[in-house]
Amino acid sequence: MMTDLFPDDIPSSRREEIDGDRPLADKLRPKSLEDVIGQAHILGDDATLRRMLASGRLGSLILWGPPGTGKTTVARLLADAAGYRFEQISAIFSGVADLKKVFETARTARRAGQRTLLFVDEIHRFNRAQQDSFLPVMEDGTVVLVGATTENPSFELNAALMSRAQVLRFESLNRDDLLALIGRAEAEMGRDLPVDETARETLMSLADGDGRALLGLVEEIYAVTGADDVLDHEALTKLVQRRAPIYDKSQDGHYNLISALHKTVRGSDPDAALYYFARMIDAGEDPMYLARRLIRIAAEDVGMADPQALPLAVAAKDAYHMLGSPEGELALAEAVVYLATAPKSNAIEVAYNNALALAKKTGSPTPPMTILNAPTKLMKSEGYGEGYIYDHDTPEGFSGQEYFPAKIGRQNFYQPVERGFEREIRKRMDYFAKLRATKRESGM
């Protein structure tokens, strides 16, 4: 059994000293689910967790959301509300041996009639084999697993584990939530937070939806200000360090923002596209990664509707490579706006995919003999190149010959849209199609 952290023989003065050293976030940790700020969509009267508690039986859960949104607190309070013993481990510091000990302790407790809620922080840090080790103890009821992760569980967790747990999405705290948290801090400290209204808004912006980070900033302000101090925006920003945006270049934040950037450019919204581009730059994304994505967008989403999009995107990449940061980002921003406002067409992508599918399906049919070179006498005697018409020798510069293998026949992969430069391409293709038909009728 764990030794009592506050045994009876500790003097009351020492108890107050120990309590006074606790961080503000720990002092304000909710004592019940009713005290939790935010997450009403899962903690409300008729929400998922309320219904689960009302049924008298907890199921395994994956709590997914940004840092500082209450995942650990909710897990602990769930155990209290359901009467389960609470066991907590971190995937960062635990291995297979630690898991075996936890499972054995839970089995012993179960034989004594006590169920265990096992909370695993950063569960996505466990490898696949370690994740598999939870399956037997989840299935036989040894533990109710509650895992917390900041990363998309569909990418990071085993399908078998996901099928045995319900995923609950935690949301960043909104402005009202953060204001309520500041109010609790002020009540705990016994005085108003020494900031004006503009600085209060700045403070919430710096917290970026993270309640724990907000309370850390609040505690820092209280520690360095006197009773008569009132900080404005400028004084606050000098006092506290700016929080890094929630962003991991190899994980969910990265994929969410690059998806948002790509889709806003595709959706022809230059303002939203610039916003997501700026967020990624601000978070430390490699500008060359963004440059490569812009080149892809030029080819995939603009295509021949604006043939200048691709060379401009490549030029922006070259300009960044030459200038570096921060000037080079302006070239990339220019490409973002150009691509967002350009006419859009994926006709090239569709045509290529259709041609590729046919190439894979039909194997290796021989092209028409007329368009094959005849570098040897044998090949010439076999008919290679026989009957070929040199297009430049015709009045129109167009022979109208058939170039597809006879086994396949003529195909129409590329269908230009009625937008941008592809309107002109459609006119040219229609012209060649009519001329081809005329020449075939006349026997070329």
N, C-alpha and C positions, 0 to 999 in steps of 0.2 A: 504494500500500500504506500502511496506517495505521502511523504512527510508534509504536515500542514505548513503552508508558507507563513502563516501568522499564528504561531502557537500562543497559548494563553500567557506564557511567562514573559512576553515582550512588553516592555513598558508602553503605556498609551502615547507618550511623547515620541517614542521611536516609531510607533505605528503611523503617527501623523507625518513624520519625516519621510517614511517609506512611501506613503500615499502621495505626498507632495512631489516626489521625484517622478511619478508616473507621467508619461506624455499625455497631453490634452486629449488626443484621440482615444487613448485607453480609458481615461476618466469618463468620457462621454459615450463609451460603448453602450448600446441599448441593452436594457435588462429584459425586455420581452419583445416579441414580434410587433406589438402595437407601437413600440417606440422607434422602430426602424424608419428612417427618412428615405423616401423614394421607393421604387419598385412596386408601386400600387398594382401593377398589372399581374403580379404573382403573389402579392400579399394582401390584396383587397378581400372584402368579405366573402365574395363568391369566386375568388381566384384559385389557382391550382393548389397552392400549398395549404390554403384554408380547407379546401375540400379533402385533401389528403389527411390533414390532422383530424378532421371531423370523422373520417372513416375509422380512425384508431390505428391505422397502419401506414407506415412510411414506405415508399418505394425508393429505389436507388435513383440518384439525380446527378446530372452534370450541370453545374452552374457556370454559365459562360458570359463573360462581360469584361469591361475595362477595369483597371485597378481602382481601388477606393470606392467601389459601389456597394459593398456590404456582403460579399459572398461568404467570407469566413464567419462574420457575425450571424448571418441568417442560418448557416449550418449549425452553429452552436446553439442558437435559440430553438431551432427545430428539435434538436435532441432533448433540450429541456422541456419543451412543450409536449413531446411525445413520451417522456419518461425513459429515454434511452441513455445509456452511458456514452459519453463523447470521447472519441479517440482521434487525435490529430497527428498526421505525419506530413512531411513535405517531400515531394518527388525529387527535389534538388539534393536533399541530404540523406535519403533512404535508399537501401538496396534490397536485394532478395532476402538476406538474413533478417533485416528489420521487419519486412513484411511477414515472414514466418512467425516471428515473435508476436506481432500484432494479431495475426490470425489465431494463434494458439491461446492468447489471452482472451480473445473474443469467444472462442469455443468454451473455455472455462467459465466465463461469465454467463454464457447461454445455458450451460448445465445448471447454473445457479438461478436461472430464471430471469436473467438480465440481458436485454438485447443491446447491441452495439451499433452506434452510428459512427462509421469510419470516415473522417474527413481527410481527403487527400488534396493538399494544395499543389498547384502547378502540375496537375495530373498528366498533362501533355508531355512532361519531361520524361516520363517513364517510357522505355522502349516497348516494342510489340510483345516481347516475351513477358516482360514484367506486367504489362496490362492484362495479358492472358491469365496471370496468376490470380486475378481477382474473380474470375468467372466461377470457379467451384464454390467459393465462400459466399458469393452473391446468390447462387442458385440454391444452396442448402440453407440459406437464412442465417449463416454465421454472422454476417455483417450486412448492414444497409450502407451501401457506398454512396458518398456524396463527394464528387470531385469538382474542383474549381479550376478554371482555365481562362486565360485571356486570349487564347487562340481558337480559331474555328475548329470545333471538335470533329466535324466531318472530314477535315484534313488530317488531324493529329491523333485520333483515337481509333482503335480497332472497331471494325463493323460489329463483331461479336459483343464487345463491351457496350457499344452504342445501342444495340438492340435490346439490352437489358436495363437501360436507364433512360429516364426522361430528361430531355435537355430544356433548361430554363434560361432564357436570355435576360441578363441584367443590363440595364441601360445606364448611361452616364447620368449623374445627377443634374437636373435642370436648375434654372435660376432660382425658382421658388424653394427647391430642396436645399440649395446652398445657403440661401438667406435664412432658412429655418435652422440650419446647422450653425451659422454664425450666431443666431439668437441663443442657442443652447450654450455656445461657448461664452457669450457675454454673461449669461446667468451663472455659469460655473465660476467665471472670473470675478463676478461681482461688480463689473463696470462695463460701460459701452466700449466697443472696439474703437480705438482712437484714430478713426479715418473719416474723411468727408465722403459725400455720396459718390463722387467721381472715383475716388480711390477704392470705395467698396465695390463698385462695378469692375474696376481693374482687377481687384483681388479675385473676384469670381471668375473673371476671364483667365487669369493666371492658373487657377485651379483646374480648368479644363474638364469639369465634370467629375473630378476626383475628390471625394469627401475627405479622405485621409490627408491628401496633399493640402486641401484648404485649411484643415485644422493645424497642420504643421506651419503654414504661413501665418495663421492667426496667432499661434503660440509665439512665433518669432517676433511678431509685431508687439505683442504684450511685453515680451522680455526686454525690448530695447527702447520702449517709450515710457515717458513719465505721465503723471496724472493729468497734466495740462497740455500734453502734446496732441495735435490733430494732424494726421498726415494727409496731404493731397496726392494726386496722381503721380506727380514728379518725385515727391519724397518717397512714396511707396515703392516705385520702380527702382529707386536708388538703394532702398533698404533690402528688398528681397530679390533673390535670384529668379530669373525667368525660368519657368518649368519647360522642359523639353516636350514637344508634342508627343502624343501617344503614337508611336510609329516604330515598327520593326521591319527593316528592309527585306527580311527573308520570310515574313509571316503575314498575318491577316491584314494589318494596317496598310502594308505595301500593296497587297492585291486589291483591297477595297478602293484605294485612291487611284491606282492606275486604271482600274475598271471604270471609275467615275470620270477620269480624264478622257479616256477613249470614247466613252458613250456621249459625253457632252460635246466633244468635237464632232462626232458622228451626227449628233442631234442639232448641229449648227447653232450652238449657244456659246459665243466667244467669251462672255463674261463668266459663266460657270466654268468653262474650260480653263480660263486664266486663274480662277480661284483654286481649282484642284492642282493645277501646275504649280502655283505659288506655295500651296500647302506641302507638296512633296519636296520642293526646293528648300523650304524653311525647315523641314524635318531632316534634311541631310541626305536626300536621295542623290544618287550619282547622276549628274546632268546628262552624261552620255547615254545612260539607260533611257532617259526620257527622249533624247534625240533619236535613238533607235526606234522607240515606239512611234514617234511622229513620222518617221520615214515609212514605217509599216502602215500607219493610218493613211498617208498620202497614196500608197499603192492599193490598199484594201478598201478604203471608204470614199476616196475622191476619184481615184482612177483616171480614166480618160475624159471624165466630165471637165477636168481642168488639168491638162497635161503639164502645166507649170508647177503643180503642187509638189510632185516628186523631186524635181531639181531644186526647188526652193527649200524643201525639208533637208535635203542633202547639204545644201549650202549653209543652212542654219547649223547643222552638225559640224561642218568644217569651220564655221565662224567661231563656234564655241571652243573647238579644239585649238584654234589660233589665239583667241583672246583669254580663255580661262574665265574664272569667276572673279568679280561678279558681273563684269560687262558682258560676258558671253551668254548669260541667261537671257539678255534682251533679244538676242538673235533667235533663241528658242521660243521666247514669248511671241515674237513676230510670226514664227511658223505656226504656233498654236492658233493665233487669231486668223491667219490666212487660211489654214485648213478648216477652221470652224465656219468661216464665211464662204468657203468655196462650194460650188455645186457638188452634189454627192452622187456617186454611182459605184455599185459593186459588180457591174457587168463583167469586168475583166476577171474578177475572182470567180464568179459563177461560170464563165466560159472556160477558164483554166481547169476548174474542178471537174467540169463535165468532160473536157478533153482528156484529163488524167484518168477519169473513171473508164472512158472508152478505151484508152491505151492499155490499161490493165486488163480489161475484159477481152480484147480482141487479139492479144498476143503480138506477133511480128509479121503482119502481112507486108508483102513487097510493094513499094511505091510504084506508080506507073512507069513502065520502061522508058517512056519518052523523056522523063526528067532525070534519068540516071546517067551519070558520066560513063564514057567508054574509053578508058585510058589504054586498053589493050585491043589487039585485033580480034581476039576471041570474043571479048565482050561486045565489040562492034558487030561481029558476025551474029551474035545472039540477039541483036536488036536493041542493045542499050543505047539510049539517046535518039533512036530513030523517030523522026517526025516531030522533034522538039521545035517549037516556034520561039524565036528570040523576041521577047515582048517589045523591046525598043525598036524593032524593025516594023512594027505595025503602026498605022496612023494614030491610033489612040494610045499607044504605049501599053496595050493590054491585049493579050492573046486569047483569053477566055478558056485556056486549056484546063483539063481536069487534073488535079494534083492529089486527090485522095486515092488510096489503094482501091482497086476494083472490088475487093472483098468487103469493103466498108461502105463505099459510095459517099456521095456528097453529104456533109454534115454542116449544121449551123449552130455553132457554140456561142458566138458572141452576139449579143442583142443589145445594142446601145440604147440608153434611155433618152427621153426627150428633155434632157437637162444639160446646161453648159455646152462644152465643146462636142459632146457626144451627139448633139443634134446635127452638127456638121458631118460627123463621122457617119451617121445614119444616111445622110444624103449621098455621101460618097459610096457607101456599100450598096445602096439602092441603084445608083448609077452603074456600078460594076455588075450587079446582078442582071439588070436589063441588057447591058451590052453583052454579057456572057450568053444570055438566052438568044439574043439576035445572032451572034456568031455561030452558035450551035445549029440554029435553024437554017443558016446559010451554008452549013458544012465547013465553018471556019474559013 
